[in-house]
Amino acid sequence: MIPFRPDIIQYAWVVPDLEAAIHEWHRTLGVGPFLVNRNIPVEEPRHRGSPRAVPFSTAVAQSGSAQIELVEQHDDGPSAFRDTVPKGVTRLHHVAIVTDEYDAMLRRYADVPVAADGRLGAIRYCYLDTTPQIGAMLEILDDQPQLRAFFGAIRKAAERWDGDVRTLIREL
């Protein structure tokens, strides 16, 4: 039997101020550049099973084999982010895995509450509330060509970046 060991591809922190967090990650660890998506439009968004659109923006950078994602929620409403990270606090929120067997992965975690789910175009995603088990949520991403293209762009940006702070933030 092959052991179940999905690759964690991303570590994500909820932050109170996206730009300030980007600069701190760069100053502290040299991470960059960050590709920034503002006010991400989520289709069919749900929080704990109820419809809830959450206004948020993200910044993603590659650091070695892992992505660093920073998330800023733009309101104080209920969300998977606010479930574990109070407003004004910076804290690890989730780790992410990508799977080409999205439905099977959800069945594997059938006993874990779904904190939030929805679609980003063709890409289905969910946050499973694994905080009691690992201290953070688990994001499952459906492996789609758009996701691979975005993740490829993040890797290429990091590989080609000369470290110039003037190009640290790249709006998408």
Residue pairs with C-beta under 8 A, 6 or more apart in sequence:
4 108
6 97
6 99
7 97
7 98
8 66
8 95
8 96
8 97
9 66
9 67
9 96
9 97
9 98
9 151
10 60
10 66
10 67
10 68
10 69
10 95
10 96
10 139
11 66
11 67
11 68
11 69
11 92
11 95
11 96
12 68
12 69
12 70
12 71
12 92
12 93
12 94
12 95
12 96
12 139
13 21
13 68
13 69
13 70
13 71
13 90
13 91
13 92
13 93
14 71
14 72
14 73
14 81
14 84
14 85
14 89
14 90
14 91
14 93
15 21
15 70
15 71
15 72
15 90
16 72
16 87
16 88
16 89
16 90
17 72
18 36
18 57
18 58
18 59
18 70
18 72
19 169
21 59
21 70
21 72
21 90
22 32
22 34
22 36
22 59
22 70
22 168
22 169
23 168
25 31
25 32
25 34
25 61
25 68
25 70
26 32
26 165
26 168
29 63
30 163
31 61
31 63
31 68
32 61
32 158
32 161
32 163
32 165
32 168
33 61
33 157
33 158
33 161
33 167
33 168
33 169
33 170
34 59
34 60
34 61
34 70
34 168
34 169
34 170
35 59
35 60
35 61
35 153
35 154
35 157
35 170
35 172
36 57
36 58
36 59
36 169
36 170
36 171
36 172
37 57
37 58
37 59
37 60
37 172
38 57
38 171
39 55
39 56
39 57
39 74
40 56
40 57
40 58
40 120
41 120
42 53
42 54
42 118
42 119
42 120
43 118
43 119
43 120
43 121
44 117
44 118
44 119
45 51
45 52
45 53
45 54
45 116
45 117
45 118
46 52
46 114
46 116
46 117
46 118
47 54
47 78
47 79
47 80
47 115
47 116
48 78
48 113
48 114
48 115
48 116
49 114
52 77
52 78
52 79
52 116
54 73
54 75
54 77
54 79
54 80
54 81
54 116
55 73
55 74
55 75
56 71
56 72
56 73
56 74
56 79
56 81
57 71
57 72
57 74
58 69
58 70
58 71
58 72
59 69
59 70
59 169
60 67
60 68
60 69
60 70
60 154
61 67
61 68
61 154
61 157
61 158
62 68
62 154
62 155
62 157
62 158
62 159
63 158
67 96
67 151
67 154
69 96
71 81
71 93
73 79
73 81
73 82
73 87
76 82
76 87
79 116
80 93
80 115
80 116
80 127
80 129
80 137
81 93
83 115
83 129
83 131
83 137
84 91
84 93
84 131
84 136
84 137
85 91
85 93
92 135
92 136
93 136
93 137
94 127
94 136
94 137
94 138
94 139
95 134
95 136
95 137
95 138
95 139
96 138
96 139
96 140
96 141
97 105
97 138
97 139
97 140
97 141
98 141
98 142
98 143
98 147
99 105
99 140
99 141
99 142
99 143
100 142
100 143
102 124
102 140
102 142
102 143
105 140
106 126
106 140
109 128
109 130
109 138
109 140
112 128
112 129
112 130
112 133
112 138
113 128
113 129
114 126
114 127
114 128
114 129
115 126
115 127
115 128
115 129
115 137
116 126
116 127
117 124
117 125
117 126
117 127
118 124
118 125
119 125
120 146
121 144
121 146
122 142
122 144
122 146
123 141
123 142
123 144
123 146
123 147
124 141
124 142
125 139
125 140
125 141
125 142
126 139
126 140
127 137
127 138
127 139
128 137
128 138
128 139
128 140
129 137
130 136
130 137
130 138
131 137
141 147
157 170
161 167
